[in-house]
Amino acid sequence: MKKELLSNISKIHTTELGIERIKKNLDIDVENVVEYCINLIKKRKFTNRMQR
């Protein structure tokens, strides 16, 4: 599952309504929510590798 997510990370997208829900649920105020989420996923991948 993780490998699939990372290999398709460029396909992550959302709608305008999705952007608002993500901002509300994560309590964030960023301009580009998709980029923010992609960066979190990539950071998590790197962090997990460092912990091994």
PDBQT receptor file of N, H, CA, C and O in Angstrom, charges set to zero:
ATOM      1  N   MET A   1       0.832  -1.201   0.000  1.00  0.00    +0.000 N 
ATOM      2  CA  MET A   1       0.000   0.000   0.000  1.00  0.00    +0.000 C 
ATOM      3  C   MET A   1       0.869   1.255   0.000  1.00  0.00    +0.000 C 
ATOM      4  O   MET A   1       0.616   2.172  -0.781  1.00  0.00    +0.000 OA
ATOM      5  N   LYS A   2       1.888   1.315   0.858  1.00  0.00    +0.000 N 
ATOM      6  H   LYS A   2       2.094   0.570   1.493  1.00  0.00    +0.000 HD
ATOM      7  CA  LYS A   2       2.751   2.493   0.919  1.00  0.00    +0.000 C 
ATOM      8  C   LYS A   2       3.456   2.722  -0.406  1.00  0.00    +0.000 C 
ATOM      9  O   LYS A   2       3.578   3.856  -0.870  1.00  0.00    +0.000 OA
ATOM     10  N   LYS A   3       3.921   1.633  -1.013  1.00  0.00    +0.000 N 
ATOM     11  H   LYS A   3       3.822   0.712  -0.636  1.00  0.00    +0.000 HD
ATOM     12  CA  LYS A   3       4.631   1.733  -2.273  1.00  0.00    +0.000 C 
ATOM     13  C   LYS A   3       3.717   2.306  -3.368  1.00  0.00    +0.000 C 
ATOM     14  O   LYS A   3       4.152   3.119  -4.184  1.00  0.00    +0.000 OA
ATOM     15  N   GLU A   4       2.457   1.876  -3.378  1.00  0.00    +0.000 N 
ATOM     16  H   GLU A   4       2.104   1.215  -2.715  1.00  0.00    +0.000 HD
ATOM     17  CA  GLU A   4       1.492   2.379  -4.355  1.00  0.00    +0.000 C 
ATOM     18  C   GLU A   4       1.246   3.875  -4.161  1.00  0.00    +0.000 C 
ATOM     19  O   GLU A   4       1.207   4.637  -5.127  1.00  0.00    +0.000 OA
ATOM     20  N   LEU A   5       1.082   4.282  -2.913  1.00  0.00    +0.000 N 
ATOM     21  H   LEU A   5       1.113   3.663  -2.128  1.00  0.00    +0.000 HD
ATOM     22  CA  LEU A   5       0.851   5.696  -2.618  1.00  0.00    +0.000 C 
ATOM     23  C   LEU A   5       2.013   6.539  -3.120  1.00  0.00    +0.000 C 
ATOM     24  O   LEU A   5       1.810   7.555  -3.785  1.00  0.00    +0.000 OA
ATOM     25  N   LEU A   6       3.220   6.118  -2.803  1.00  0.00    +0.000 N 
ATOM     26  H   LEU A   6       3.385   5.293  -2.263  1.00  0.00    +0.000 HD
ATOM     27  CA  LEU A   6       4.392   6.894  -3.196  1.00  0.00    +0.000 C 
ATOM     28  C   LEU A   6       4.598   6.894  -4.708  1.00  0.00    +0.000 C 
ATOM     29  O   LEU A   6       5.045   7.897  -5.265  1.00  0.00    +0.000 OA
ATOM     30  N   SER A   7       4.286   5.805  -5.370  1.00  0.00    +0.000 N 
ATOM     31  H   SER A   7       3.923   4.991  -4.917  1.00  0.00    +0.000 HD
ATOM     32  CA  SER A   7       4.473   5.763  -6.825  1.00  0.00    +0.000 C 
ATOM     33  C   SER A   7       3.403   6.562  -7.562  1.00  0.00    +0.000 C 
ATOM     34  O   SER A   7       3.581   6.905  -8.731  1.00  0.00    +0.000 OA
ATOM     35  N   ASN A   8       2.304   6.858  -6.893  1.00  0.00    +0.000 N 
ATOM     36  H   ASN A   8       2.160   6.579  -5.944  1.00  0.00    +0.000 HD
ATOM     37  CA  ASN A   8       1.223   7.637  -7.514  1.00  0.00    +0.000 C 
ATOM     38  C   ASN A   8       1.021   8.992  -6.850  1.00  0.00    +0.000 C 
ATOM     39  O   ASN A   8      -0.034   9.608  -6.999  1.00  0.00    +0.000 OA
ATOM     40  N   ILE A   9       2.011   9.449  -6.129  1.00  0.00    +0.000 N 
ATOM     41  H   ILE A   9       2.868   8.948  -6.007  1.00  0.00    +0.000 HD
ATOM     42  CA  ILE A   9       1.870  10.679  -5.347  1.00  0.00    +0.000 C 
ATOM     43  C   ILE A   9       1.547  11.899  -6.232  1.00  0.00    +0.000 C 
ATOM     44  O   ILE A   9       0.900  12.842  -5.776  1.00  0.00    +0.000 OA
ATOM     45  N   SER A  10       1.988  11.875  -7.465  1.00  0.00    +0.000 N 
ATOM     46  H   SER A  10       2.514  11.109  -7.835  1.00  0.00    +0.000 HD
ATOM     47  CA  SER A  10       1.718  13.003  -8.368  1.00  0.00    +0.000 C 
ATOM     48  C   SER A  10       0.250  13.063  -8.795  1.00  0.00    +0.000 C 
ATOM     49  O   SER A  10      -0.180  14.059  -9.376  1.00  0.00    +0.000 OA
ATOM     50  N   LYS A  11      -0.511  12.026  -8.518  1.00  0.00    +0.000 N 
ATOM     51  H   LYS A  11      -0.161  11.217  -8.046  1.00  0.00    +0.000 HD
ATOM     52  CA  LYS A  11      -1.929  11.984  -8.907  1.00  0.00    +0.000 C 
ATOM     53  C   LYS A  11      -2.861  12.475  -7.798  1.00  0.00    +0.000 C 
ATOM     54  O   LYS A  11      -4.074  12.549  -7.992  1.00  0.00    +0.000 OA
ATOM     55  N   ILE A  12      -2.295  12.807  -6.644  1.00  0.00    +0.000 N 
ATOM     56  H   ILE A  12      -1.310  12.746  -6.487  1.00  0.00    +0.000 HD
ATOM     57  CA  ILE A  12      -3.128  13.270  -5.530  1.00  0.00    +0.000 C 
ATOM     58  C   ILE A  12      -3.772  14.602  -5.897  1.00  0.00    +0.000 C 
ATOM     59  O   ILE A  12      -3.100  15.517  -6.371  1.00  0.00    +0.000 OA
ATOM     60  N   HIS A  13      -5.071  14.700  -5.674  1.00  0.00    +0.000 N 
ATOM     61  H   HIS A  13      -5.617  13.957  -5.288  1.00  0.00    +0.000 HD
ATOM     62  CA  HIS A  13      -5.815  15.922  -5.985  1.00  0.00    +0.000 C 
ATOM     63  C   HIS A  13      -7.060  15.982  -5.108  1.00  0.00    +0.000 C 
ATOM     64  O   HIS A  13      -7.365  15.028  -4.393  1.00  0.00    +0.000 OA
ATOM     65  N   THR A  14      -7.769  17.087  -5.161  1.00  0.00    +0.000 N 
ATOM     66  H   THR A  14      -7.521  17.862  -5.742  1.00  0.00    +0.000 HD
ATOM     67  CA  THR A  14      -9.016  17.231  -4.415  1.00  0.00    +0.000 C 
ATOM     68  C   THR A  14      -9.877  18.301  -5.089  1.00  0.00    +0.000 C 
ATOM     69  O   THR A  14      -9.452  18.955  -6.042  1.00  0.00    +0.000 OA
ATOM     70  N   THR A  15     -11.077  18.457  -4.578  1.00  0.00    +0.000 N 
ATOM     71  H   THR A  15     -11.422  17.925  -3.804  1.00  0.00    +0.000 HD
ATOM     72  CA  THR A  15     -12.000  19.483  -5.072  1.00  0.00    +0.000 C 
ATOM     73  C   THR A  15     -11.910  20.711  -4.166  1.00  0.00    +0.000 C 
ATOM     74  O   THR A  15     -11.230  20.687  -3.139  1.00  0.00    +0.000 OA
ATOM     75  N   GLU A  16     -12.585  21.757  -4.548  1.00  0.00    +0.000 N 
ATOM     76  H   GLU A  16     -13.137  21.776  -5.382  1.00  0.00    +0.000 HD
ATOM     77  CA  GLU A  16     -12.612  22.963  -3.705  1.00  0.00    +0.000 C 
ATOM     78  C   GLU A  16     -13.233  22.648  -2.345  1.00  0.00    +0.000 C 
ATOM     79  O   GLU A  16     -12.746  23.107  -1.312  1.00  0.00    +0.000 OA
ATOM     80  N   LEU A  17     -14.302  21.868  -2.352  1.00  0.00    +0.000 N 
ATOM     81  H   LEU A  17     -14.698  21.495  -3.191  1.00  0.00    +0.000 HD
ATOM     82  CA  LEU A  17     -14.935  21.490  -1.092  1.00  0.00    +0.000 C 
ATOM     83  C   LEU A  17     -13.990  20.617  -0.267  1.00  0.00    +0.000 C 
ATOM     84  O   LEU A  17     -13.929  20.745   0.956  1.00  0.00    +0.000 OA
ATOM     85  N   GLY A  18     -13.263  19.738  -0.932  1.00  0.00    +0.000 N 
ATOM     86  H   GLY A  18     -13.313  19.634  -1.926  1.00  0.00    +0.000 HD
ATOM     87  CA  GLY A  18     -12.287  18.892  -0.255  1.00  0.00    +0.000 C 
ATOM     88  C   GLY A  18     -11.197  19.713   0.408  1.00  0.00    +0.000 C 
ATOM     89  O   GLY A  18     -10.757  19.399   1.513  1.00  0.00    +0.000 OA
ATOM     90  N   ILE A  19     -10.766  20.759  -0.268  1.00  0.00    +0.000 N 
ATOM     91  H   ILE A  19     -11.124  21.015  -1.166  1.00  0.00    +0.000 HD
ATOM     92  CA  ILE A  19      -9.748  21.657   0.290  1.00  0.00    +0.000 C 
ATOM     93  C   ILE A  19     -10.240  22.253   1.606  1.00  0.00    +0.000 C 
ATOM     94  O   ILE A  19      -9.504  22.285   2.593  1.00  0.00    +0.000 OA
ATOM     95  N   GLU A  20     -11.469  22.717   1.615  1.00  0.00    +0.000 N 
ATOM     96  H   GLU A  20     -12.066  22.690   0.814  1.00  0.00    +0.000 HD
ATOM     97  CA  GLU A  20     -12.028  23.313   2.830  1.00  0.00    +0.000 C 
ATOM     98  C   GLU A  20     -12.147  22.290   3.951  1.00  0.00    +0.000 C 
ATOM     99  O   GLU A  20     -11.864  22.602   5.108  1.00  0.00    +0.000 OA
ATOM    100  N   ARG A  21     -12.567  21.063   3.617  1.00  0.00    +0.000 N 
ATOM    101  H   ARG A  21     -12.797  20.809   2.678  1.00  0.00    +0.000 HD
ATOM    102  CA  ARG A  21     -12.685  20.016   4.643  1.00  0.00    +0.000 C 
ATOM    103  C   ARG A  21     -11.322  19.656   5.218  1.00  0.00    +0.000 C 
ATOM    104  O   ARG A  21     -11.179  19.499   6.430  1.00  0.00    +0.000 OA
ATOM    105  N   ILE A  22     -10.319  19.525   4.350  1.00  0.00    +0.000 N 
ATOM    106  H   ILE A  22     -10.435  19.653   3.365  1.00  0.00    +0.000 HD
ATOM    107  CA  ILE A  22      -8.970  19.197   4.817  1.00  0.00    +0.000 C 
ATOM    108  C   ILE A  22      -8.442  20.290   5.733  1.00  0.00    +0.000 C 
ATOM    109  O   ILE A  22      -7.883  20.005   6.791  1.00  0.00    +0.000 OA
ATOM    110  N   LYS A  23      -8.623  21.553   5.320  1.00  0.00    +0.000 N 
ATOM    111  H   LYS A  23      -9.078  21.785   4.460  1.00  0.00    +0.000 HD
ATOM    112  CA  LYS A  23      -8.165  22.670   6.155  1.00  0.00    +0.000 C 
ATOM    113  C   LYS A  23      -8.835  22.636   7.521  1.00  0.00    +0.000 C 
ATOM    114  O   LYS A  23      -8.183  22.846   8.544  1.00  0.00    +0.000 OA
ATOM    115  N   LYS A  24     -10.137  22.372   7.536  1.00  0.00    +0.000 N 
ATOM    116  H   LYS A  24     -10.667  22.202   6.705  1.00  0.00    +0.000 HD
ATOM    117  CA  LYS A  24     -10.874  22.340   8.796  1.00  0.00    +0.000 C 
ATOM    118  C   LYS A  24     -10.436  21.153   9.651  1.00  0.00    +0.000 C 
ATOM    119  O   LYS A  24     -10.163  21.312  10.841  1.00  0.00    +0.000 OA
ATOM    120  N   ASN A  25     -10.369  19.966   9.052  1.00  0.00    +0.000 N 
ATOM    121  H   ASN A  25     -10.590  19.837   8.085  1.00  0.00    +0.000 HD
ATOM    122  CA  ASN A  25     -10.037  18.753   9.808  1.00  0.00    +0.000 C 
ATOM    123  C   ASN A  25      -8.611  18.750  10.331  1.00  0.00    +0.000 C 
ATOM    124  O   ASN A  25      -8.355  18.231  11.418  1.00  0.00    +0.000 OA
ATOM    125  N   LEU A  26      -7.675  19.323   9.575  1.00  0.00    +0.000 N 
ATOM    126  H   LEU A  26      -7.883  19.745   8.692  1.00  0.00    +0.000 HD
ATOM    127  CA  LEU A  26      -6.285  19.364  10.008  1.00  0.00    +0.000 C 
ATOM    128  C   LEU A  26      -5.945  20.650  10.749  1.00  0.00    +0.000 C 
ATOM    129  O   LEU A  26      -4.843  20.809  11.275  1.00  0.00    +0.000 OA
ATOM    130  N   ASP A  27      -6.917  21.570  10.782  1.00  0.00    +0.000 N 
ATOM    131  H   ASP A  27      -7.812  21.441  10.355  1.00  0.00    +0.000 HD
ATOM    132  CA  ASP A  27      -6.733  22.865  11.435  1.00  0.00    +0.000 C 
ATOM    133  C   ASP A  27      -5.476  23.558  10.901  1.00  0.00    +0.000 C 
ATOM    134  O   ASP A  27      -4.579  23.934  11.655  1.00  0.00    +0.000 OA
ATOM    135  N   ILE A  28      -5.444  23.712   9.571  1.00  0.00    +0.000 N 
ATOM    136  H   ILE A  28      -6.173  23.406   8.958  1.00  0.00    +0.000 HD
ATOM    137  CA  ILE A  28      -4.311  24.360   8.915  1.00  0.00    +0.000 C 
ATOM    138  C   ILE A  28      -4.800  25.539   8.089  1.00  0.00    +0.000 C 
ATOM    139  O   ILE A  28      -5.961  25.593   7.683  1.00  0.00    +0.000 OA
ATOM    140  N   ASP A  29      -3.910  26.468   7.849  1.00  0.00    +0.000 N 
ATOM    141  H   ASP A  29      -2.967  26.424   8.178  1.00  0.00    +0.000 HD
ATOM    142  CA  ASP A  29      -4.214  27.619   7.011  1.00  0.00    +0.000 C 
ATOM    143  C   ASP A  29      -3.077  27.771   6.002  1.00  0.00    +0.000 C 
ATOM    144  O   ASP A  29      -2.204  28.626   6.148  1.00  0.00    +0.000 OA
ATOM    145  N   VAL A  30      -3.111  26.929   4.986  1.00  0.00    +0.000 N 
ATOM    146  H   VAL A  30      -3.821  26.234   4.867  1.00  0.00    +0.000 HD
ATOM    147  CA  VAL A  30      -2.095  26.968   3.941  1.00  0.00    +0.000 C 
ATOM    148  C   VAL A  30      -2.778  27.225   2.611  1.00  0.00    +0.000 C 
ATOM    149  O   VAL A  30      -3.959  26.923   2.438  1.00  0.00    +0.000 OA
ATOM    150  N   GLU A  31      -2.031  27.781   1.680  1.00  0.00    +0.000 N 
ATOM    151  H   GLU A  31      -1.072  28.026   1.821  1.00  0.00    +0.000 HD
ATOM    152  CA  GLU A  31      -2.609  28.105   0.384  1.00  0.00    +0.000 C 
ATOM    153  C   GLU A  31      -2.820  26.860  -0.473  1.00  0.00    +0.000 C 
ATOM    154  O   GLU A  31      -3.871  26.707  -1.096  1.00  0.00    +0.000 OA
ATOM    155  N   ASN A  32      -1.833  25.973  -0.509  1.00  0.00    +0.000 N 
ATOM    156  H   ASN A  32      -0.980  26.097  -0.003  1.00  0.00    +0.000 HD
ATOM    157  CA  ASN A  32      -1.907  24.788  -1.357  1.00  0.00    +0.000 C 
ATOM    158  C   ASN A  32      -1.994  23.532  -0.480  1.00  0.00    +0.000 C 
ATOM    159  O   ASN A  32      -0.978  22.998  -0.036  1.00  0.00    +0.000 OA
ATOM    160  N   VAL A  33      -3.215  23.078  -0.245  1.00  0.00    +0.000 N 
ATOM    161  H   VAL A  33      -4.041  23.511  -0.606  1.00  0.00    +0.000 HD
ATOM    162  CA  VAL A  33      -3.468  21.947   0.641  1.00  0.00    +0.000 C 
ATOM    163  C   VAL A  33      -2.885  20.652   0.067  1.00  0.00    +0.000 C 
ATOM    164  O   VAL A  33      -2.312  19.853   0.807  1.00  0.00    +0.000 OA
ATOM    165  N   VAL A  34      -3.026  20.445  -1.221  1.00  0.00    +0.000 N 
ATOM    166  H   VAL A  34      -3.493  21.094  -1.821  1.00  0.00    +0.000 HD
ATOM    167  CA  VAL A  34      -2.520  19.217  -1.838  1.00  0.00    +0.000 C 
ATOM    168  C   VAL A  34      -1.002  19.140  -1.679  1.00  0.00    +0.000 C 
ATOM    169  O   VAL A  34      -0.467  18.096  -1.305  1.00  0.00    +0.000 OA
ATOM    170  N   GLU A  35      -0.324  20.220  -1.956  1.00  0.00    +0.000 N 
ATOM    171  H   GLU A  35      -0.758  21.068  -2.260  1.00  0.00    +0.000 HD
ATOM    172  CA  GLU A  35       1.132  20.250  -1.798  1.00  0.00    +0.000 C 
ATOM    173  C   GLU A  35       1.515  20.000  -0.334  1.00  0.00    +0.000 C 
ATOM    174  O   GLU A  35       2.470  19.277  -0.051  1.00  0.00    +0.000 OA
ATOM    175  N   TYR A  36       0.780  20.591   0.570  1.00  0.00    +0.000 N 
ATOM    176  H   TYR A  36       0.004  21.179   0.341  1.00  0.00    +0.000 HD
ATOM    177  CA  TYR A  36       1.026  20.401   1.998  1.00  0.00    +0.000 C 
ATOM    178  C   TYR A  36       0.915  18.916   2.366  1.00  0.00    +0.000 C 
ATOM    179  O   TYR A  36       1.780  18.380   3.059  1.00  0.00    +0.000 OA
ATOM    180  N   CYS A  37      -0.135  18.264   1.908  1.00  0.00    +0.000 N 
ATOM    181  H   CYS A  37      -0.838  18.699   1.345  1.00  0.00    +0.000 HD
ATOM    182  CA  CYS A  37      -0.349  16.851   2.220  1.00  0.00    +0.000 C 
ATOM    183  C   CYS A  37       0.720  15.968   1.576  1.00  0.00    +0.000 C 
ATOM    184  O   CYS A  37       1.200  15.022   2.201  1.00  0.00    +0.000 OA
ATOM    185  N   ILE A  38       1.090  16.266   0.351  1.00  0.00    +0.000 N 
ATOM    186  H   ILE A  38       0.700  17.035  -0.157  1.00  0.00    +0.000 HD
ATOM    187  CA  ILE A  38       2.142  15.511  -0.330  1.00  0.00    +0.000 C 
ATOM    188  C   ILE A  38       3.445  15.633   0.450  1.00  0.00    +0.000 C 
ATOM    189  O   ILE A  38       4.155  14.646   0.642  1.00  0.00    +0.000 OA
ATOM    190  N   ASN A  39       3.754  16.835   0.894  1.00  0.00    +0.000 N 
ATOM    191  H   ASN A  39       3.177  17.637   0.739  1.00  0.00    +0.000 HD
ATOM    192  CA  ASN A  39       4.979  17.037   1.673  1.00  0.00    +0.000 C 
ATOM    193  C   ASN A  39       4.941  16.269   2.994  1.00  0.00    +0.000 C 
ATOM    194  O   ASN A  39       5.968  15.755   3.438  1.00  0.00    +0.000 OA
ATOM    195  N   LEU A  40       3.776  16.185   3.622  1.00  0.00    +0.000 N 
ATOM    196  H   LEU A  40       2.941  16.603   3.261  1.00  0.00    +0.000 HD
ATOM    197  CA  LEU A  40       3.649  15.403   4.856  1.00  0.00    +0.000 C 
ATOM    198  C   LEU A  40       3.911  13.924   4.582  1.00  0.00    +0.000 C 
ATOM    199  O   LEU A  40       4.597  13.255   5.354  1.00  0.00    +0.000 OA
ATOM    200  N   ILE A  41       3.367  13.429   3.495  1.00  0.00    +0.000 N 
ATOM    201  H   ILE A  41       2.810  13.972   2.868  1.00  0.00    +0.000 HD
ATOM    202  CA  ILE A  41       3.566  12.022   3.138  1.00  0.00    +0.000 C 
ATOM    203  C   ILE A  41       5.045  11.748   2.878  1.00  0.00    +0.000 C 
ATOM    204  O   ILE A  41       5.592  10.757   3.364  1.00  0.00    +0.000 OA
ATOM    205  N   LYS A  42       5.686  12.621   2.117  1.00  0.00    +0.000 N 
ATOM    206  H   LYS A  42       5.242  13.425   1.722  1.00  0.00    +0.000 HD
ATOM    207  CA  LYS A  42       7.106  12.446   1.808  1.00  0.00    +0.000 C 
ATOM    208  C   LYS A  42       7.955  12.545   3.076  1.00  0.00    +0.000 C 
ATOM    209  O   LYS A  42       8.897  11.773   3.260  1.00  0.00    +0.000 OA
ATOM    210  N   LYS A  43       7.622  13.488   3.940  1.00  0.00    +0.000 N 
ATOM    211  H   LYS A  43       6.857  14.115   3.791  1.00  0.00    +0.000 HD
ATOM    212  CA  LYS A  43       8.363  13.657   5.190  1.00  0.00    +0.000 C 
ATOM    213  C   LYS A  43       8.206  12.415   6.059  1.00  0.00    +0.000 C 
ATOM    214  O   LYS A  43       9.172  11.960   6.671  1.00  0.00    +0.000 OA
ATOM    215  N   ARG A  44       7.019  11.875   6.115  1.00  0.00    +0.000 N 
ATOM    216  H   ARG A  44       6.234  12.244   5.617  1.00  0.00    +0.000 HD
ATOM    217  CA  ARG A  44       6.746  10.672   6.902  1.00  0.00    +0.000 C 
ATOM    218  C   ARG A  44       7.565   9.510   6.355  1.00  0.00    +0.000 C 
ATOM    219  O   ARG A  44       8.111   8.723   7.128  1.00  0.00    +0.000 OA
ATOM    220  N   LYS A  45       7.657   9.394   5.042  1.00  0.00    +0.000 N 
ATOM    221  H   LYS A  45       7.213  10.034   4.414  1.00  0.00    +0.000 HD
ATOM    222  CA  LYS A  45       8.444   8.330   4.421  1.00  0.00    +0.000 C 
ATOM    223  C   LYS A  45       9.903   8.450   4.839  1.00  0.00    +0.000 C 
ATOM    224  O   LYS A  45      10.527   7.455   5.207  1.00  0.00    +0.000 OA
ATOM    225  N   PHE A  46      10.440   9.643   4.785  1.00  0.00    +0.000 N 
ATOM    226  H   PHE A  46       9.932  10.451   4.485  1.00  0.00    +0.000 HD
ATOM    227  CA  PHE A  46      11.833   9.869   5.146  1.00  0.00    +0.000 C 
ATOM    228  C   PHE A  46      12.055   9.593   6.627  1.00  0.00    +0.000 C 
ATOM    229  O   PHE A  46      13.045   8.964   7.000  1.00  0.00    +0.000 OA
ATOM    230  N   THR A  47      11.151  10.056   7.463  1.00  0.00    +0.000 N 
ATOM    231  H   THR A  47      10.347  10.568   7.160  1.00  0.00    +0.000 HD
ATOM    232  CA  THR A  47      11.255   9.869   8.908  1.00  0.00    +0.000 C 
ATOM    233  C   THR A  47      11.225   8.385   9.256  1.00  0.00    +0.000 C 
ATOM    234  O   THR A  47      11.993   7.936  10.107  1.00  0.00    +0.000 OA
ATOM    235  N   ASN A  48      10.359   7.626   8.615  1.00  0.00    +0.000 N 
ATOM    236  H   ASN A  48       9.736   7.990   7.923  1.00  0.00    +0.000 HD
ATOM    237  CA  ASN A  48      10.269   6.187   8.876  1.00  0.00    +0.000 C 
ATOM    238  C   ASN A  48      11.565   5.484   8.500  1.00  0.00    +0.000 C 
ATOM    239  O   ASN A  48      11.989   4.563   9.199  1.00  0.00    +0.000 OA
ATOM    240  N   ARG A  49      12.196   5.897   7.420  1.00  0.00    +0.000 N 
ATOM    241  H   ARG A  49      11.851   6.645   6.852  1.00  0.00    +0.000 HD
ATOM    242  CA  ARG A  49      13.454   5.292   7.005  1.00  0.00    +0.000 C 
ATOM    243  C   ARG A  49      14.560   5.601   8.004  1.00  0.00    +0.000 C 
ATOM    244  O   ARG A  49      15.408   4.751   8.275  1.00  0.00    +0.000 OA
ATOM    245  N   MET A  50      14.555   6.800   8.548  1.00  0.00    +0.000 N 
ATOM    246  H   MET A  50      13.866   7.491   8.328  1.00  0.00    +0.000 HD
ATOM    247  CA  MET A  50      15.587   7.209   9.502  1.00  0.00    +0.000 C 
ATOM    248  C   MET A  50      15.466   6.415  10.806  1.00  0.00    +0.000 C 
ATOM    249  O   MET A  50      16.468   6.185  11.483  1.00  0.00    +0.000 OA
ATOM    250  N   GLN A  51      14.268   6.003  11.158  1.00  0.00    +0.000 N 
ATOM    251  H   GLN A  51      13.454   6.191  10.609  1.00  0.00    +0.000 HD
ATOM    252  CA  GLN A  51      14.036   5.301  12.417  1.00  0.00    +0.000 C 
ATOM    253  C   GLN A  51      14.433   3.835  12.343  1.00  0.00    +0.000 C 
ATOM    254  O   GLN A  51      14.567   3.190  13.383  1.00  0.00    +0.000 OA
ATOM    255  N   ARG A  52      14.623   3.293  11.161  1.00  0.00    +0.000 N 
ATOM    256  H   ARG A  52      14.514   3.817  10.316  1.00  0.00    +0.000 HD
ATOM    257  CA  ARG A  52      14.963   1.864  11.008  1.00  0.00    +0.000 C 
ATOM    258  C   ARG A  52      16.385   1.598  11.348  1.00  0.00    +0.000 C 
ATOM    259  O   ARG A  52      16.834   0.454  11.274  1.00  0.00    +0.000 OA
TER     260      ARG A  52
